[in-house]
Amino acid sequence: MSFNAEDYPTKSRKAHRPLKFVLDRFAGETTAHGIPRVIDRPRFLSKIFWLTIVVVAFAIFVYQTVDLLKHYYDFNTKVNLINSQEVVFPAITVCNLNRMKRKLLVTNERWGNAILEDMSRNHYGRELPSRQGYPVEVVKVVTDCPWSVFNPGTPPQNSTPPPGPSLPPLNKSDYPTSDVPPGERSKRAVADDYYQWSYDSFEEDEPDYDYPPMFDPGLAQDSPGLTPVFSSPTQGIWQADDIDIPDPTREELRDMGHQAEDFILDCRFNSRKCDYRDFTVTQRKHYGNCFTFNGDTTNSSSPIRITKAGSYFGLHLTMFIEHDEYVGFLSEEAGVRVMAHQRDIMPHPENVGMSVPPGISTNIALRQVEIKRLPQPYGNCTTGAGLPHLHSDQYSYNIISCQKKCLQDTVAAECGCVTSIYDDYDDLPQCNRTQRVCRQSVERRYYQNDLGCSCPASCEELVYNVQTTASVWPSESSFFYLRHDLGKTRPDVHTTLSDLQAARKNLVRVKIYFQELNYELVEQVPAYSYASVLGTIGGLLGLYIGFSLITVSEILVLLFDLMVALIFKKDIVTGKSLTR
């Protein structure tokens, strides 16, 4: 349809008002619902009424559109149950809660004196549980014990001082005691007063900067209860009473820790025989040698898949913890640490594992949960590319590995040492006593989240929910058969497990299996897609102000017409002047 100047009111033409001419024409041809009412109504009040309606509707539209755009980057979390006929069995890491064997430490130059002191306290006046593997002079020191820090006074007659420096008796009045009369307190109870204080000083993942004043490194030389065993203060860290505990190196943990062939008595997977050679070994500062089943990713081995659920399937382990080899100041608990994790993730059993006690058969039922997170701009997850984490050449990104890497990097940069035994820091020494204040300052900031570590969660990861049940094992009636079988396969263990009490003190059994093959998929999805946002905005336009895409085009043409009318004083349609 064409428009001429004669099609418009005579009054408008005579007035020669360019803006009104263009607006009148727009009101006659637009597809919008409310705007023509504002323009072509003859009465002023009617124009005000329709203008109010249009403005209010437009304000509501703008408000809801802004709210929609603000939530454009929100996401919803969907939880789906995925039916599966098979799942990948996780890597299983097991660690003895004792770091290193007593009989190997006792003849070691760095550890010998501390171990002799510990043995004299724990075995004073009685035979060692097992003399096998101990030097003759060690057995004599422990059983004869010519001095006692808990019974100061004249040593027994015909006694020979032990090798190493003489240790002065402790003054019990210098240390906290309970209300129990001293004569009725056991030697072990007195040791417990000091042990809790000494334990925290070599725990990596617990803050240890709040010590009683007597443990201030600056006061060490003036404290009568602190006597160094080692001549060099850099060989160890000051501990409670007169025992100085060195930080173990990775080589010491590897060589003097529990070995796979001794630790893993029996292994079965899906009712098939396996053995210690199916495990890879790593060293952990807290547990010494740890052993991982189905975790060897260095030779691109295929993951083990499982097609049956239930306790008869999965991984069954019987472990010998060698309780008599436990060292009092290195092991507060007895048992095994167990962790189920992805094959390509570095295990951190000290953070997310579970402890299993001896004398118990523990069923560990797993349920797999797959998590998928959204990256920017929806969330802050990462694939790990470019982010530093421990053993990045062997393992995939993991938030715990990233956090520990950040801590160690900061300690290394500020203190010139590290607090753990990771391969990433082979060229740096472990922090000694003189570097302790610096290390504690960094750890304090780490626990208070002041190091500025950037360690977002992984965009995709597998976690395993655990449900456990337990029963006493072995039973009295089954012990005979168990010991008989061990006599055929492991004569050394057969000798140690002389009775039921010894068996329950040294043996741990775990059964790790999938509760069911179905697994949960927890997935983040965008709350709005691009198409849904456009559709929602279009619906709001139509609902409140009667606009469509054609109407928006008309408004753009209107703006162009107004610009031409104001600048050139011409009608863009007819080309005639609007100023006559």
C-alpha positions as CSV (number, residue, x, y, z in Angstrom):
1,M,0.0,0.0,0.0
2,S,1.3,3.5,-0.9
3,F,0.8,6.6,1.2
4,N,0.5,10.1,-0.1
5,A,0.4,13.3,1.8
6,E,-3.3,13.6,1.0
7,D,-3.9,10.5,3.0
8,Y,-3.2,12.3,6.2
9,P,-5.3,14.9,8.0
10,T,-5.4,18.3,6.4
11,K,-4.4,19.9,9.7
12,S,-1.2,17.8,9.8
13,R,-0.3,18.7,6.3
14,K,-0.9,22.4,6.8
15,A,1.1,22.4,10.1
16,H,4.1,21.1,8.2
17,R,5.4,19.4,11.3
18,P,7.8,16.6,10.2
19,L,7.8,14.6,13.4
20,K,4.0,14.4,13.6
21,F,3.8,13.4,10.0
22,V,6.1,10.5,10.4
23,L,4.5,9.4,13.7
24,D,1.0,9.6,12.3
25,R,2.0,7.4,9.4
26,F,3.6,4.9,11.8
27,A,0.4,4.7,13.9
28,G,-1.5,3.8,10.8
29,E,0.7,1.0,9.6
30,T,2.4,-0.5,12.7
31,T,1.5,-4.0,14.0
32,A,2.0,-2.9,17.6
33,H,-1.1,-2.8,19.7
34,G,-0.7,0.0,22.2
35,I,1.4,2.6,20.5
36,P,-1.2,3.5,17.7
37,R,-3.7,4.3,20.5
38,V,-1.3,6.9,22.0
39,I,-0.7,8.6,18.6
40,D,-4.1,8.7,16.9
41,R,-6.4,9.4,19.9
42,P,-7.9,12.9,19.4
43,R,-8.3,13.6,23.2
44,F,-5.4,14.4,25.4
45,L,-6.7,12.4,28.4
46,S,-7.1,9.4,26.1
47,K,-3.5,9.7,24.9
48,I,-2.3,9.9,28.6
49,F,-4.3,6.8,29.5
50,W,-2.9,4.7,26.6
51,L,0.6,6.1,27.2
52,T,0.4,5.0,30.8
53,I,-0.7,1.5,29.8
54,V,2.1,1.2,27.3
55,V,4.8,2.5,29.8
56,V,3.7,0.1,32.6
57,A,3.6,-2.9,30.3
58,F,7.0,-2.0,28.9
59,A,8.4,-1.6,32.4
60,I,7.2,-5.0,33.4
61,F,8.7,-6.5,30.2
62,V,12.1,-4.9,30.9
63,Y,12.0,-6.1,34.5
64,Q,11.3,-9.7,33.6
65,T,13.8,-9.6,30.7
66,V,16.6,-8.3,33.0
67,D,15.8,-11.0,35.6
68,L,15.9,-13.6,32.8
69,L,19.3,-12.5,31.6
70,K,20.6,-12.4,35.1
71,H,19.8,-16.1,35.5
72,Y,21.0,-17.0,32.0
73,Y,24.2,-18.5,33.3
74,D,22.5,-20.4,36.1
75,F,22.5,-24.1,36.0
76,N,20.3,-27.0,37.3
77,T,21.6,-30.2,38.7
78,K,20.1,-33.4,37.4
79,V,20.6,-36.8,39.0
80,N,20.0,-39.8,36.8
81,L,20.2,-43.4,37.6
82,I,22.2,-45.1,34.8
83,N,21.5,-48.8,34.1
84,S,24.8,-50.6,33.3
85,Q,25.8,-54.1,32.6
86,E,29.4,-53.5,33.7
87,V,31.5,-50.8,35.4
88,V,35.2,-50.1,35.8
89,F,36.5,-51.3,39.1
90,P,38.2,-48.5,41.0
91,A,41.8,-48.5,42.1
92,I,42.1,-49.7,45.7
93,T,45.0,-48.4,47.8
94,V,45.8,-50.1,51.1
95,C,48.4,-48.9,53.7
96,N,49.6,-50.3,57.0
97,L,49.0,-47.7,59.7
98,N,52.6,-48.3,60.9
99,R,55.2,-46.5,58.7
100,M,58.3,-48.5,59.3
101,K,59.3,-51.7,61.0
102,R,60.8,-51.6,64.4
103,K,63.5,-54.3,63.8
104,L,64.8,-52.4,60.7
105,L,64.9,-49.0,62.5
106,V,66.7,-50.2,65.6
107,T,70.0,-50.7,63.7
108,N,69.6,-47.6,61.6
109,E,72.0,-44.7,62.4
110,R,69.4,-42.0,62.3
111,W,66.7,-43.9,64.1
112,G,68.5,-46.3,66.4
113,N,68.6,-44.4,69.6
114,A,65.0,-43.2,69.4
115,I,63.8,-46.8,68.7
116,L,65.8,-48.2,71.7
117,E,64.2,-45.6,73.9
118,D,60.7,-46.4,72.6
119,M,61.4,-50.2,73.0
120,S,62.6,-49.7,76.6
121,R,59.5,-47.9,77.5
122,N,57.1,-50.3,75.9
123,H,58.8,-53.5,76.8
124,Y,60.5,-52.7,80.1
125,G,61.1,-55.8,82.3
126,R,59.6,-58.3,79.8
127,E,60.6,-60.2,76.7
128,L,60.1,-58.9,73.2
129,P,57.0,-60.3,71.6
130,S,59.2,-61.8,68.9
131,R,63.0,-61.9,69.0
132,Q,63.2,-62.9,65.3
133,G,65.2,-60.3,63.3
134,Y,66.5,-58.3,66.3
135,P,70.2,-58.0,67.1
136,V,71.3,-59.7,70.3
137,E,72.4,-56.5,71.9
138,V,68.9,-55.0,71.2
139,V,67.1,-57.8,72.9
140,K,69.5,-57.5,75.9
141,V,68.8,-53.7,76.1
142,V,65.1,-54.1,76.0
143,T,64.8,-57.1,78.4
144,D,67.4,-56.0,80.9
145,C,66.8,-52.3,80.6
146,P,69.6,-50.9,82.8
147,W,67.9,-47.5,83.1
148,S,64.3,-46.3,83.2
149,V,63.1,-42.9,82.5
150,F,59.9,-43.8,84.4
151,N,61.6,-45.2,87.5
152,P,64.5,-42.9,88.3
153,G,67.0,-44.2,90.7
154,T,69.7,-46.8,90.9
155,P,69.9,-49.1,87.9
156,P,69.6,-52.9,88.5
157,Q,72.8,-54.6,89.5
158,N,75.0,-56.3,87.0
159,S,73.5,-54.2,84.2
160,T,75.4,-52.8,81.2
161,P,74.6,-49.4,79.8
162,P,73.1,-49.5,76.3
163,P,75.0,-48.2,73.3
164,G,74.5,-44.6,72.6
165,P,74.4,-41.5,74.8
166,S,73.2,-41.7,78.3
167,L,69.7,-40.3,78.9
168,P,69.0,-38.4,82.1
169,P,65.8,-39.3,84.0
170,L,62.8,-37.2,83.5
171,N,61.5,-35.1,86.3
172,K,57.8,-35.9,86.4
173,S,57.0,-32.7,88.2
174,D,57.9,-30.8,85.1
175,Y,55.1,-32.4,83.1
176,P,51.4,-32.6,83.4
177,T,50.0,-35.4,85.5
178,S,46.6,-36.6,86.4
179,D,45.1,-36.8,89.9
180,V,46.1,-40.5,90.2
181,P,48.9,-41.0,92.7
182,P,52.2,-41.4,91.0
183,G,52.9,-44.8,92.5
184,E,49.7,-46.2,90.9
185,R,50.3,-44.8,87.4
186,S,51.6,-47.2,84.8
187,K,54.6,-46.4,82.8
188,R,52.4,-46.4,79.7
189,A,50.1,-43.8,81.2
190,V,52.9,-41.5,81.9
191,A,54.1,-41.8,78.3
192,D,50.6,-41.0,77.0
193,D,50.9,-37.5,78.7
194,Y,53.7,-36.7,76.3
195,Y,52.8,-38.7,73.3
196,Q,49.8,-36.6,72.2
197,W,51.9,-33.5,72.2
198,S,54.6,-35.1,70.1
199,Y,52.3,-36.6,67.6
200,D,51.1,-33.4,65.9
201,S,54.6,-32.2,65.1
202,F,55.0,-34.6,62.3
203,E,51.5,-34.7,60.9
204,E,51.5,-32.9,57.5
205,D,47.8,-32.1,57.3
206,E,47.1,-30.9,60.8
207,P,48.1,-27.4,61.9
208,D,50.9,-27.7,64.5
209,Y,51.7,-24.1,65.2
210,D,49.9,-24.0,68.6
211,Y,52.2,-25.7,71.1
212,P,52.6,-25.4,74.8
213,P,55.4,-22.9,75.7
214,M,57.8,-25.7,76.6
215,F,57.9,-26.8,72.9
216,D,58.8,-23.4,71.6
217,P,61.9,-24.1,69.4
218,G,63.5,-20.9,70.8
219,L,63.2,-22.3,74.3
220,A,64.5,-25.8,73.5
221,Q,68.0,-25.2,74.7
222,D,66.7,-24.0,78.1
223,S,64.1,-26.7,78.7
224,P,65.4,-29.4,81.1
225,G,62.9,-32.0,79.8
226,L,64.2,-31.7,76.2
227,T,67.4,-33.6,75.6
228,P,68.4,-34.2,72.0
229,V,69.3,-37.8,71.0
230,F,71.0,-36.7,67.9
231,S,74.1,-34.5,68.0
232,S,73.0,-32.3,65.1
233,P,69.8,-30.3,65.6
234,T,69.1,-30.5,61.9
235,Q,68.8,-34.3,61.9
236,G,65.4,-34.3,63.5
237,I,62.6,-32.3,65.1
238,W,62.3,-31.7,68.9
239,Q,59.7,-33.9,70.4
240,A,58.2,-34.5,73.8
241,D,60.5,-35.7,76.6
242,D,63.9,-36.8,75.3
243,I,63.0,-38.6,72.1
244,D,64.0,-36.8,68.9
245,I,62.0,-38.1,65.9
246,P,63.6,-37.5,62.4
247,D,61.5,-36.9,59.3
248,P,61.6,-40.1,57.3
249,T,62.9,-39.9,53.8
250,R,61.2,-41.7,50.8
251,E,64.1,-44.2,50.7
252,E,63.7,-45.0,54.4
253,L,60.0,-45.5,54.0
254,R,60.6,-47.7,51.0
255,D,63.3,-49.9,52.5
256,M,62.2,-50.0,56.2
257,G,58.5,-50.0,55.7
258,H,56.2,-53.0,55.4
259,Q,56.7,-54.9,52.2
260,A,54.0,-56.1,49.9
261,E,55.0,-59.8,50.1
262,D,54.7,-59.6,53.9
263,F,51.7,-57.4,54.2
264,I,49.4,-59.0,51.6
265,L,48.8,-62.6,52.7
266,D,45.9,-63.4,50.4
267,C,44.4,-61.7,47.4
268,R,41.4,-62.7,45.3
269,F,39.5,-60.8,42.6
270,N,36.2,-62.2,41.3
271,S,37.1,-65.5,43.0
272,R,40.4,-65.6,41.0
273,K,43.7,-65.8,42.8
274,C,45.9,-62.6,42.8
275,D,49.0,-61.7,44.8
276,Y,51.2,-58.9,45.9
277,R,52.7,-58.6,42.4
278,D,49.4,-57.2,41.2
279,F,49.9,-54.1,43.3
280,T,52.0,-51.0,42.7
281,V,53.9,-49.4,45.6
282,T,54.1,-45.8,46.5
283,Q,55.4,-44.1,49.6
284,R,53.3,-41.9,51.8
285,K,54.7,-39.8,54.6
286,H,51.9,-40.9,57.0
287,Y,51.8,-44.6,56.2
288,G,55.1,-45.6,54.6
289,N,54.6,-48.1,51.8
290,C,51.1,-48.1,50.3
291,F,50.0,-50.6,47.7
292,T,47.5,-50.0,44.9
293,F,45.5,-52.6,43.0
294,N,44.3,-51.7,39.5
295,G,46.2,-48.4,39.6
296,D,49.1,-49.0,37.2
297,T,48.6,-46.4,34.5
298,T,52.3,-46.1,33.5
299,N,52.1,-49.0,31.0
300,S,48.6,-48.1,29.6
301,S,47.2,-51.2,31.0
302,S,43.4,-51.7,30.5
303,P,41.2,-51.0,33.4
304,I,39.6,-54.0,35.1
305,R,35.8,-54.2,34.6
306,I,33.3,-56.0,36.7
307,T,30.0,-57.5,35.6
308,K,28.7,-58.8,38.9
309,A,27.6,-57.0,42.1
310,G,27.7,-58.4,45.6
311,S,30.1,-59.5,48.3
312,Y,31.1,-62.7,46.5
313,F,32.7,-60.6,43.7
314,G,35.2,-57.7,43.8
315,L,38.5,-57.6,45.7
316,H,39.1,-59.8,48.8
317,L,42.3,-59.1,50.8
318,T,43.8,-60.6,53.9
319,M,46.6,-58.5,55.3
320,F,49.2,-59.1,58.0
321,I,50.0,-55.9,59.8
322,E,52.9,-57.2,61.9
323,H,51.7,-55.6,65.0
324,D,54.8,-56.4,67.0
325,E,56.8,-54.2,64.5
326,Y,54.8,-51.1,65.4
327,V,56.7,-48.1,66.7
328,G,54.9,-46.2,69.5
329,F,55.8,-42.7,68.5
330,L,55.1,-43.3,64.8
331,S,51.8,-45.2,65.0
332,E,49.0,-44.2,67.2
333,E,46.5,-46.7,65.7
334,A,46.8,-50.3,64.5
335,G,45.2,-51.5,61.3
336,V,44.9,-50.7,57.6
337,R,44.0,-47.6,55.7
338,V,41.8,-48.3,52.6
339,M,40.9,-45.9,49.8
340,A,38.9,-46.4,46.6
341,H,39.6,-43.9,43.8
342,Q,39.9,-43.4,40.1
343,R,42.8,-45.1,38.4
344,D,44.3,-41.9,37.1
345,I,44.0,-40.0,40.3
346,M,46.8,-39.8,42.8
347,P,45.7,-41.5,46.0
348,H,45.5,-39.5,49.2
349,P,44.5,-42.0,51.8
350,E,45.4,-39.7,54.7
351,N,42.6,-37.3,53.4
352,V,39.8,-39.5,52.1
353,G,40.6,-43.1,53.1
354,M,39.0,-45.1,55.9
355,S,40.7,-47.1,58.7
356,V,40.0,-50.8,59.2
357,P,41.0,-52.4,62.5
358,P,42.6,-55.8,63.0
359,G,40.6,-58.8,64.1
360,I,37.7,-57.6,61.9
361,S,36.3,-58.7,58.6
362,T,35.0,-55.6,56.9
363,N,32.7,-55.5,53.9
364,I,33.1,-52.3,51.9
365,A,30.2,-51.9,49.5
366,L,30.7,-49.2,46.8
367,R,28.3,-47.2,44.8
368,Q,29.8,-45.2,41.9
369,V,28.8,-41.6,41.4
370,E,29.8,-39.8,38.2
371,I,29.9,-36.0,38.4
372,K,29.9,-33.6,35.5
373,R,30.3,-29.9,36.2
374,L,29.9,-26.9,33.8
375,P,32.9,-24.7,33.1
376,Q,32.9,-20.9,32.6
377,P,30.7,-19.0,32.3
378,Y,28.4,-21.2,34.3
379,G,30.8,-22.5,36.9
380,N,34.4,-22.6,37.9
381,C,35.5,-26.2,37.1
382,T,38.5,-27.2,35.2
383,T,39.9,-30.0,33.1
384,G,43.2,-29.5,34.8
385,A,45.0,-28.2,31.7
386,G,47.8,-25.8,32.8
387,L,47.0,-26.1,36.5
388,P,49.9,-27.4,38.7
389,H,49.3,-30.6,40.7
390,L,51.4,-33.3,42.2
391,H,52.9,-35.9,39.9
392,S,51.3,-34.2,36.9
393,D,53.3,-36.5,34.6
394,Q,51.6,-39.6,35.9
395,Y,48.2,-38.6,37.4
396,S,45.3,-36.5,36.2
397,Y,44.3,-33.3,37.9
398,N,42.7,-33.6,41.4
399,I,41.8,-30.8,43.7
400,I,43.7,-32.3,46.7
401,S,46.8,-32.8,44.6
402,C,46.5,-29.1,43.5
403,Q,46.1,-27.8,47.1
404,K,49.1,-29.8,48.3
405,K,51.2,-28.7,45.4
406,C,50.3,-25.1,46.2
407,L,51.3,-25.6,49.9
408,Q,54.6,-27.3,49.0
409,D,55.5,-24.7,46.4
410,T,55.0,-21.9,48.9
411,V,57.0,-23.6,51.6
412,A,59.8,-24.3,49.1
413,A,59.8,-20.7,47.9
414,E,59.7,-19.1,51.3
415,C,61.6,-21.6,53.5
416,G,63.8,-23.4,51.0
417,C,62.5,-26.8,52.1
418,V,59.4,-29.1,51.8
419,T,57.3,-30.9,54.3
420,S,56.7,-34.1,52.4
421,I,58.4,-36.7,50.2
422,Y,56.8,-36.1,46.8
423,D,58.9,-36.8,43.6
424,D,58.3,-33.2,42.5
425,Y,60.7,-32.0,45.1
426,D,63.6,-34.4,45.0
427,D,66.1,-31.5,44.9
428,L,64.9,-29.9,48.1
429,P,65.5,-31.1,51.7
430,Q,62.7,-31.7,54.2
431,C,62.2,-28.8,56.7
432,N,64.4,-29.1,59.8
433,R,64.0,-27.5,63.2
434,T,65.6,-24.2,62.2
435,Q,63.1,-23.9,59.4
436,R,60.1,-24.8,61.5
437,V,58.9,-21.3,62.3
438,C,58.8,-20.4,58.6
439,R,57.0,-23.7,57.7
440,Q,54.4,-23.1,60.5
441,S,53.8,-19.6,59.2
442,V,53.0,-20.9,55.7
443,E,50.9,-23.7,57.1
444,R,48.9,-21.3,59.2
445,R,48.1,-19.2,56.1
446,Y,47.2,-22.4,54.2
447,Y,44.7,-23.5,56.7
448,Q,43.2,-20.0,56.8
449,N,43.0,-20.0,53.0
450,D,45.4,-17.1,52.7
451,L,47.9,-18.6,50.3
452,G,45.8,-17.7,47.2
453,C,45.7,-21.2,45.9
454,S,43.6,-21.6,42.8
455,C,42.3,-25.2,42.8
456,P,38.9,-25.4,41.3
457,A,37.0,-28.7,41.2
458,S,37.4,-31.1,38.2
459,C,34.8,-30.8,35.5
460,E,34.4,-34.6,35.4
461,E,35.2,-37.0,38.2
462,L,34.2,-40.3,39.7
463,V,33.6,-40.7,43.4
464,Y,32.6,-43.8,45.4
465,N,30.1,-43.7,48.2
466,V,30.9,-46.3,50.8
467,Q,28.8,-48.5,53.0
468,T,30.5,-50.7,55.5
469,T,29.6,-53.7,57.7
470,A,31.9,-55.7,59.9
471,S,32.2,-58.8,62.0
472,V,34.8,-60.3,64.3
473,W,37.3,-62.4,62.4
474,P,38.7,-65.0,62.7
475,S,36.1,-66.9,64.8
476,E,37.3,-69.3,67.5
477,S,36.1,-72.3,65.4
478,S,37.8,-71.1,62.2
479,F,41.2,-70.2,63.7
480,F,42.5,-73.7,63.5
481,Y,41.8,-74.0,59.8
482,L,43.2,-70.6,59.1
483,R,46.5,-71.3,61.0
484,H,46.7,-74.7,59.3
485,D,46.5,-73.1,55.8
486,L,49.1,-70.5,56.8
487,G,51.4,-73.3,57.9
488,K,51.5,-74.5,54.3
489,T,51.9,-71.2,52.6
490,R,53.4,-68.8,55.1
491,P,55.4,-70.6,57.8
492,D,56.7,-67.3,59.2
493,V,53.2,-66.0,59.8
494,H,52.1,-69.3,61.1
495,T,54.7,-69.0,63.9
496,T,53.7,-65.5,64.8
497,L,49.9,-66.4,65.0
498,S,50.4,-68.8,67.9
499,D,46.9,-68.2,69.3
500,L,43.6,-66.6,68.5
501,Q,44.5,-63.4,70.3
502,A,47.7,-63.0,68.2
503,A,45.6,-63.6,65.0
504,R,43.1,-61.0,65.8
505,K,45.9,-58.6,66.7
506,N,47.7,-59.0,63.4
507,L,45.2,-59.9,60.7
508,V,42.8,-57.7,58.7
509,R,40.3,-58.9,56.1
510,V,38.5,-56.6,53.7
511,K,36.0,-57.3,50.9
512,I,35.5,-54.5,48.4
513,Y,32.7,-54.8,45.9
514,F,30.0,-52.9,44.1
515,Q,26.7,-52.9,45.9
516,E,25.0,-52.7,42.4
517,L,26.2,-52.0,38.9
518,N,23.8,-49.1,38.4
519,Y,25.4,-45.8,39.1
520,E,24.4,-42.2,39.6
521,L,25.1,-39.5,37.1
522,V,25.1,-36.1,38.7
523,E,25.1,-33.5,35.9
524,Q,25.0,-29.8,35.8
525,V,23.0,-28.4,32.8
526,P,22.3,-24.8,31.8
527,A,19.1,-23.4,33.2
528,Y,18.4,-21.7,29.8
529,S,19.7,-22.5,26.4
530,Y,20.1,-19.8,23.7
531,A,16.9,-20.8,22.0
532,S,14.9,-20.9,25.2
533,V,16.0,-17.4,26.1
534,L,14.9,-16.0,22.7
535,G,11.6,-17.8,23.0
536,T,11.0,-16.4,26.6
537,I,11.9,-12.9,25.5
538,G,9.6,-13.2,22.5
539,G,6.8,-14.4,24.7
540,L,7.2,-11.5,27.1
541,L,7.2,-9.0,24.2
542,G,3.9,-10.4,22.9
543,L,2.3,-10.7,26.3
544,Y,3.0,-7.2,27.6
545,I,3.4,-4.9,24.7
546,G,2.2,-6.8,21.7
547,F,5.5,-6.8,19.9
548,S,6.8,-9.3,17.4
549,L,9.9,-9.5,15.3
550,I,8.0,-7.6,12.6
551,T,7.1,-4.9,15.1
552,V,10.7,-4.5,16.1
553,S,11.6,-4.0,12.4
554,E,8.9,-1.4,12.1
555,I,10.4,0.5,15.1
556,L,13.8,0.5,13.4
557,V,12.2,1.9,10.2
558,L,10.5,4.6,12.3
559,L,13.7,5.7,13.9
560,F,15.3,6.0,10.4
561,D,12.2,8.0,9.1
562,L,12.5,10.3,12.0
563,M,16.1,10.9,11.4
564,V,15.5,11.7,7.7
565,A,12.6,14.0,8.6
566,L,14.6,16.0,11.1
567,I,17.7,16.3,9.0
568,F,16.5,16.5,5.4
569,K,12.9,17.7,6.1
570,K,11.6,15.1,3.6
571,D,9.2,12.2,3.6
572,I,11.3,9.1,2.9
573,V,8.2,7.5,1.2
574,T,7.2,10.2,-1.2
575,G,10.4,12.2,-1.3
576,K,8.4,15.5,-0.9
577,S,9.5,18.2,1.4
578,L,7.7,18.4,4.8
579,T,8.4,22.1,5.3
580,R,6.0,23.7,2.9
